[in-house]
Amino acid sequence: MSEPIRRELDGCFWLVERNGVKVTRCWTDLTDEERAERSVNRGEEWWASLCMHLTERLRYIGDALDLYCYPEEDGEA
């Protein structure tokens, strides 16, 4: 898999090596393999915390850009 576009949307930074250089990248800017490596032996509290943080960021981005996955179907936004 190619390196994801660096967007820095989530603010959860990790130290990774890219092309022999150590750099920091957000969780959502990591490759699948990098996320898998950093997921090993993480407990329920860690996952819950990450989930809550990513939820907050996703809501913020959706609100800031007025984004919706689906068009209004039932009159609710």
Contact map, one row per residue, 1 for C-alpha under 8 A:
11100000000000000000000000000011000000000000000000000000000000000000000000000
11110000000000000000000000000010000000000000000000000000000000000000000000000
11111000000000000000000000001110000000000000000000000000000000000000000000000
01111100000000000000000000001110000000000000000000000000000000000000000000000
00111110000000000000000000001000000000000000000000000000000000000000000000000
00011111000000000000000010001000000000000000000000000000000000000000000000000
00001111100000000000000000001000000000000000000000000000000000000000000000000
00000111111000000000000011011000000000000000000000000000000000000000000000000
00000011111000000000000001010000000000000000000000000000100000000000000000000
00000001111100000000000001110000000000000000000000001100100000000000000000000
00000001111110000000000001100000000000000000000000000000000000000000000000000
00000000011111000000000011100000000000000000000000000000000000000000000000000
00000000001111100000000111100000000000000000000000000000000000000000000000000
00000000000111110000000111100000000000000000000000000000000000000000000000000
00000000000011111000011110000000000000000000000000000000000000000000000000000
00000000000001111100011110000000010000000000000000000000000000000000000000000
00000000000000111111111000000000000000000000000000000000000000000000000000000
00000000000000011111111000000000000000000000000000000000000000000000000000000
00000000000000001111100000000000000000000000000000000000000000000000000000000
00000000000000001111110000000000000000000000000000000000000000000000000000000
00000000000000001111111000000000000000000000000000000000000000000000000000000
00000000000000111101111100000000000000000000000000000000000000000000000000000
00000000000000111100111110000000000000000000000000000000000000000000000000000
00000000000011110000011111000000000000000000000000000000000000000000000000000
00000101000111110000001111101100000000000000000000000000000000000000000000000
00000001111111000000000111111100000000000000000000000000000000000000000000000
00000000011111000000000011111100001000000000000000000000000000000000000000000
00000001110000000000000001111100000000000000000000000000000000000000000000000
00111111000000000000000011111110000000000000000000000000000000000000000000000
00110000000000000000000011111111111000000000000000000000000000000000000000000
11110000000000000000000000001111111000000000000000000000000000000000000000000
10000000000000000000000000000111111100000000000000000000000000000000000000000
00000000000000000000000000000111111110000000000000000000000000000000000000000
00000000000000010000000000000111111111000000000000000000000000000000000000000
00000000000000000000000000100111111111100000000000000000000000000000000000000
00000000000000000000000000000001111111110000000000000000000000000000000000000
00000000000000000000000000000000111111110000000000000000000000000000000000000
00000000000000000000000000000000011111110000000000000000000000000000000000000
00000000000000000000000000000000001111111100000000000000000000000000000000000
00000000000000000000000000000000000111111100000000000000000000000000000000000
00000000000000000000000000000000000000111110000000000000000000000000000000000
00000000000000000000000000000000000000111111011000000000000000000000000000000
00000000000000000000000000000000000000001111111000000000000000000000000000000
00000000000000000000000000000000000000000111111100000000000000000000000000000
00000000000000000000000000000000000000000011111110000000000000000000000000000
00000000000000000000000000000000000000000111111111000000000000000000000000000
00000000000000000000000000000000000000000111111111100000000000000000000000000
00000000000000000000000000000000000000000001111111110000000000000000000000000
00000000000000000000000000000000000000000000111111111000000000000000000000000
00000000000000000000000000000000000000000000011111111100000000000000000000000
00000000000000000000000000000000000000000000001111111110000000000000000000000
00000000000000000000000000000000000000000000000111111111000000000000000000000
00000000010000000000000000000000000000000000000011111111100000000000000000000
00000000010000000000000000000000000000000000000001111111110000000000000000000
00000000000000000000000000000000000000000000000000111111111000000000000000000
00000000000000000000000000000000000000000000000000011111111100000000000000000
00000000110000000000000000000000000000000000000000001111111110000000000000000
00000000000000000000000000000000000000000000000000000111111111000000000000000
00000000000000000000000000000000000000000000000000000011111111100000000000000
00000000000000000000000000000000000000000000000000000001111111110000000000000
00000000000000000000000000000000000000000000000000000000111111111010000000000
00000000000000000000000000000000000000000000000000000000011111111111000000000
00000000000000000000000000000000000000000000000000000000001111111110000000000
00000000000000000000000000000000000000000000000000000000000111111110000000000
00000000000000000000000000000000000000000000000000000000000011111110000000000
00000000000000000000000000000000000000000000000000000000000001111111000000000
00000000000000000000000000000000000000000000000000000000000011111111100000000
00000000000000000000000000000000000000000000000000000000000001000111111000000
00000000000000000000000000000000000000000000000000000000000000000011111000000
00000000000000000000000000000000000000000000000000000000000000000001111110000
00000000000000000000000000000000000000000000000000000000000000000001111110000
00000000000000000000000000000000000000000000000000000000000000000000011111111
00000000000000000000000000000000000000000000000000000000000000000000011111110
00000000000000000000000000000000000000000000000000000000000000000000000111110
00000000000000000000000000000000000000000000000000000000000000000000000111111
00000000000000000000000000000000000000000000000000000000000000000000000111111
00000000000000000000000000000000000000000000000000000000000000000000000100111
